[in-house]
Amino acid sequence: MIQIKILTYKDFIECFNLIDRGPGELNYFKNLGWALNQFKNQFIKDINFGIGLYYNNILTGYILGDLIVFEDMIEYEVFLIYININKRKLGYGTKLINSIPLDIQNKKL
């Protein structure tokens, strides 16, 4: 069963560890600046917004970014979309993107 959940600070290590499971993935993302400390810093920010996709209660993919509110609009700046290497090409990334609920009038997700 697939579930989409909003990620919180307690999820940052699980998100980092998901990358570590793919061969060569961790080094690739570390070279882009996404080491464990960057994950922690992202989740600490007040404007952080992350969504996780869980398959049978196991984190399988996520989107991380910042939620920026202007006077009359909301912008979601996506920094990272990651899907477990063994679950790619199943539409999970699209499912995550389509699950971003933006309510511009109330300026909240």
Secondary structure, 3 states (H helix, E strand, C coil): CEEEEEECHHHHHHHHHHHHCCCCHHHHHHHCCCCHHHHHHHHHCCCEEEEEEEECCEEEEEEEEEEEECCCCEEEEEEEEEECHHHCCCCHHHHHHHCCCCECCCCEC
